[in-house]
Amino acid sequence: MTERPILFTAPMVRAILDGRKTQTRRVVKPQPIYICPKGPAGLPVLSSQPNFADQNTIPCPYGMPGDRLWVRETWARDGEDGTLMFRADLGFGGDADDWERGRFEGVPRCRWRPSIHMPRWASRILLEVTGVRVERLWEISPPDAEAEGIVYEIRAPGMGRGGRPGWGWAENEYAGSAVHGYELLWNQIHGPGSWDANPWVWCVEFRRIEQ
């Protein structure tokens, strides 16, 4: 068993903590020319030839079933007592920024640190990998989109679509289906048009465990 770090945005951290997110998709790098998704030991097989001569296996950078992932997220230390703070606990926009700028109490309480700089000792979320596969991004199913944290809900009037139901993952983000909701999320994280590229992705399934 090995442990590896993995980055998650604040909305996705919140989805993990709420028990809504049990999968994550990450782009395979480099993108293969030809691929056999179910190669030796469950690893994809890359080749420059369609008959898979001159094969090379690429290990999943997020491990295999049984391995563990410790989550890196945006964090800080409270300016008063030094306790750890996590942006995901304070909302995804203005509230967290206001806390940093000191608008609640007149003095700054923290300085948010990027998730990439979170050390292992500061991580509060540990995941066990339960499954790994390789697929095209567009192959995601509605149940898988929900396992990515996309949720169906009805917002109060004045939020999002004014009380109408929709699929989303954070404030004011709505779509007509779970898969469309994940498409919006993917484009938000990876940039406009990234969904249209339909890349090969690692699909990593996980469960949260106690540290």
C-alpha positions in Angstrom: 0.0 0.0 0.0 1.3 3.5 -0.9 0.0 7.0 -0.1 -0.1 9.8 -2.7 -1.3 13.4 -2.6 -4.2 14.5 -4.8 -5.6 18.0 -5.4 -9.3 18.9 -5.0 -11.1 22.2 -5.4 -13.2 23.5 -2.5 -16.5 22.5 -4.0 -15.2 18.9 -4.5 -13.8 18.8 -1.0 -17.2 19.7 0.3 -18.8 17.0 -1.9 -16.4 14.4 -0.4 -17.1 15.5 3.1 -20.9 15.4 2.4 -20.5 11.8 1.1 -21.6 12.8 -2.4 -18.3 12.3 -4.3 -16.8 8.9 -4.7 -15.1 9.2 -8.1 -12.6 11.6 -9.8 -11.5 11.8 -13.4 -8.1 13.0 -14.3 -6.5 13.4 -17.8 -4.1 10.6 -18.9 -0.7 12.2 -19.6 0.5 11.8 -22.2 -2.6 11.1 -24.2 -2.2 7.7 -25.9 -2.2 7.1 -29.7 -3.7 3.7 -29.3 -4.9 2.2 -26.0 -6.1 -1.1 -24.6 -7.9 0.0 -21.5 -7.7 -3.4 -19.9 -4.0 -4.4 -20.2 -1.8 -6.3 -17.8 -2.6 -5.8 -14.1 -5.4 -3.5 -15.1 -3.2 -0.9 -16.6 -3.7 0.7 -20.0 -1.4 -0.3 -22.8 0.0 2.4 -25.1 1.5 1.9 -28.5 2.4 3.8 -31.6 1.1 0.8 -33.6 -2.6 -0.2 -33.8 -1.6 -3.9 -33.3 0.1 -3.0 -30.0 3.5 -4.0 -31.1 6.2 -2.2 -29.0 3.9 -2.0 -26.0 4.4 0.2 -22.9 2.3 0.2 -19.8 1.7 3.4 -18.0 1.1 3.3 -14.2 -1.8 5.2 -12.8 -0.4 8.2 -11.0 -3.2 7.9 -8.4 -2.4 4.3 -7.5 -4.3 1.0 -7.7 -7.0 -0.5 -5.5 -5.9 -0.6 -1.9 -3.6 2.4 -2.2 -4.5 5.7 -0.4 -4.8 9.3 -1.4 -4.4 12.2 1.0 -6.3 15.3 -0.1 -4.7 18.6 -0.7 -7.1 21.6 -0.4 -6.9 25.3 0.1 -6.0 26.0 3.7 -4.7 28.5 6.2 -3.8 29.0 9.8 -6.1 31.1 12.0 -4.4 34.4 12.7 -5.5 34.3 16.3 -4.8 30.9 17.6 -3.0 29.1 14.8 -5.6 26.4 14.2 -6.1 25.0 10.8 -8.8 26.5 8.5 -10.1 25.1 5.3 -11.7 27.2 2.5 -14.2 24.5 1.7 -15.8 25.0 5.2 -16.4 28.7 4.5 -18.1 28.6 1.2 -16.7 29.0 -2.3 -16.7 32.7 -2.9 -17.3 35.9 -0.9 -17.5 34.4 2.6 -14.0 32.8 2.4 -12.5 36.0 0.8 -14.1 38.2 3.5 -12.7 36.0 6.2 -9.2 36.5 4.7 -9.6 40.2 4.4 -10.9 40.7 7.9 -14.4 42.0 7.0 -16.1 40.0 9.7 -14.0 41.2 12.7 -12.0 44.1 11.3 -8.7 42.3 11.1 -7.5 39.6 8.7 -8.0 36.1 10.3 -6.0 34.1 7.7 -4.1 34.0 4.5 -5.4 31.3 2.2 -2.6 29.0 0.9 -2.9 27.1 -2.4 -3.7 23.4 -2.2 -0.5 22.5 -3.9 1.4 23.8 -0.9 -0.5 21.7 1.7 1.8 19.4 3.6 0.8 15.9 4.6 0.4 16.8 8.3 -2.2 19.4 7.4 -4.4 17.1 5.4 -7.7 16.1 7.0 -9.1 13.7 4.3 -7.7 10.3 3.5 -9.2 8.2 0.7 -8.8 4.5 -0.2 -8.7 3.7 -3.9 -11.3 1.1 -4.7 -11.2 1.0 -8.5 -9.2 2.3 -11.4 -10.1 2.3 -15.1 -9.4 4.2 -18.3 -12.1 5.6 -20.5 -13.0 8.5 -22.8 -14.3 11.5 -20.9 -17.6 11.4 -22.8 -18.2 7.8 -21.6 -19.3 9.1 -18.2 -22.8 7.8 -17.3 -25.4 9.6 -15.3 -24.7 7.5 -12.1 -21.0 8.2 -12.5 -21.7 12.0 -12.9 -23.6 11.8 -9.6 -20.6 9.9 -8.1 -18.5 12.9 -9.2 -20.5 15.1 -6.9 -23.2 16.4 -9.2 -26.4 16.7 -7.3 -30.1 17.3 -8.2 -31.7 19.9 -6.0 -34.2 22.7 -5.9 -32.8 26.1 -4.9 -34.7 28.8 -3.0 -36.1 31.7 -5.1 -33.4 34.1 -5.9 -30.7 31.5 -6.2 -29.6 30.0 -9.4 -32.7 29.5 -11.5 -35.1 31.0 -9.0 -36.4 27.9 -7.3 -36.4 25.7 -10.4 -34.8 22.3 -10.1 -31.5 21.5 -11.8 -28.3 19.6 -11.6 -25.3 21.4 -10.2 -22.4 21.2 -7.7 -22.0 24.7 -6.2 -23.9 28.0 -5.9 -25.6 29.2 -9.1 -24.4 26.3 -11.3 -27.2 24.4 -13.0 -27.7 22.0 -15.9 -30.4 20.0 -17.4 -28.8 16.6 -16.6 -26.1 15.1 -14.4 -23.8 14.6 -17.3 -24.3 18.1 -18.5 -23.6 19.3 -15.0 -20.3 17.4 -15.0 -19.5 18.9 -18.4 -19.9 22.4 -17.0 -17.7 21.4 -14.0 -15.0 20.0 -16.3 -14.9 23.1 -18.4 -14.7 25.2 -15.3 -11.7 23.3 -14.0 -9.8 22.6 -17.2 -10.8 25.6 -19.3 -13.4 26.4 -22.0 -13.6 23.8 -24.7 -11.7 21.1 -22.7 -14.8 18.9 -22.7 -14.9 18.9 -26.5 -11.5 17.4 -26.7 -12.9 14.1 -25.2 -9.6 13.0 -23.7 -8.7 9.7 -22.3 -9.1 9.9 -18.5 -8.3 8.0 -15.4 -11.5 7.2 -13.5 -10.5 6.7 -9.9 -13.1 5.3 -7.5 -12.5 5.8 -3.8 -14.0 5.8 -0.3 -13.2 8.0 2.6 -11.5 6.4 5.6 -10.5 7.6 9.0 -7.0 8.8 9.6 
